[in-house]
Amino acid sequence: MIIEMRTYKLKPCCRERFLDVFRSKSIPAHAEIGMKIVGPFLSVEDPDVFFFMRGFPDLESREPMKAKFYEGELWKRELEDVLMPMIEKYDAVLVEDKEGLIHW
């Protein structure tokens, strides 16, 4: 399994609103496409930061699955305009779970 370990730094006081939309809209949309989400995990040191992991069956499926989400109606018509203005910066690190340590 291929996993993106994602870190989001949001603009001040946006984390709860962002996570409400993320949990109610984004996570179910990811699941419909076959992407797995673990998290979100909230930073205890910074109230504007959270982390999550997004899983793909393999490296070859990653780009097509991401494209299906980001080119889809939900992202383009609703989520992009709501979520992107709240993000100060984000980072993604790609890792492979060859040992099957993450249990979805």
C-alpha positions in Angstrom: 0.0 0.0 0.0 1.1 3.5 -0.8 0.4 6.2 1.8 0.5 9.9 1.7 1.3 11.3 5.1 -0.3 14.8 4.9 0.3 17.8 7.1 -2.0 20.9 6.9 -1.2 24.3 8.5 -4.5 26.2 8.3 -5.1 29.9 8.7 -5.8 30.9 12.3 -9.1 29.7 13.8 -10.0 27.6 10.7 -9.3 24.1 11.9 -12.7 23.2 13.3 -14.6 24.5 10.3 -12.1 22.8 7.9 -12.4 19.5 9.7 -16.2 19.7 9.7 -16.2 19.8 5.9 -13.3 17.4 5.6 -15.1 14.8 7.8 -18.6 15.2 6.3 -17.7 15.7 2.6 -14.1 14.9 1.7 -13.6 11.6 3.6 -16.8 10.0 2.1 -15.8 11.1 -1.4 -12.4 9.6 -1.0 -14.0 6.3 0.2 -16.2 6.2 -2.9 -13.1 6.3 -5.1 -11.4 3.6 -3.0 -8.9 5.8 -1.2 -8.5 5.1 2.5 -8.2 7.9 5.1 -6.7 7.5 8.6 -7.2 10.5 10.8 -7.4 13.4 11.1 -5.0 13.7 14.0 -5.0 17.1 15.7 -1.7 18.8 16.7 -1.5 19.3 20.5 1.2 22.0 19.9 -0.5 24.1 17.3 -4.3 24.7 17.1 -4.0 25.4 13.4 -2.3 22.1 12.3 -3.7 18.6 11.6 -2.4 15.4 10.0 -4.0 12.6 8.1 -2.9 9.6 6.0 -4.4 8.8 2.6 -3.9 5.3 1.3 -3.8 3.9 -2.2 -3.7 0.2 -3.2 -0.4 0.8 -5.2 1.7 3.5 -6.8 0.0 3.0 -10.2 -3.5 3.8 -8.9 -2.5 6.9 -7.0 -2.6 9.5 -9.8 -5.8 8.2 -11.4 -7.6 8.1 -8.0 -6.4 11.6 -7.1 -7.5 12.9 -10.5 -10.9 11.3 -10.0 -11.3 13.2 -6.7 -9.8 16.6 -7.8 -11.5 16.7 -11.2 -14.8 15.5 -9.8 -17.9 17.6 -9.3 -17.8 17.7 -5.5 -14.2 19.1 -5.5 -14.7 21.6 -8.4 -18.2 22.8 -7.4 -18.0 22.9 -3.7 -14.9 21.8 -1.7 -12.2 23.6 -3.6 -13.7 27.1 -3.0 -14.5 26.3 0.7 -11.3 24.5 1.8 -8.5 26.0 -0.2 -8.9 29.6 1.2 -8.4 28.1 4.8 -5.1 26.5 4.0 -1.9 28.4 4.8 0.3 25.5 3.6 0.4 21.7 3.3 2.9 19.0 2.8 2.7 15.4 1.7 5.2 12.7 2.1 4.8 9.5 0.1 5.7 6.2 1.9 5.1 2.5 1.2 3.6 0.2 3.8 5.2 -3.0 2.7 4.9 -4.6 6.1 1.1 -4.0 6.3 1.5 -2.1 9.5 -1.5 0.2 8.9 -4.8 -1.6 9.3 -7.6 0.4 7.6 
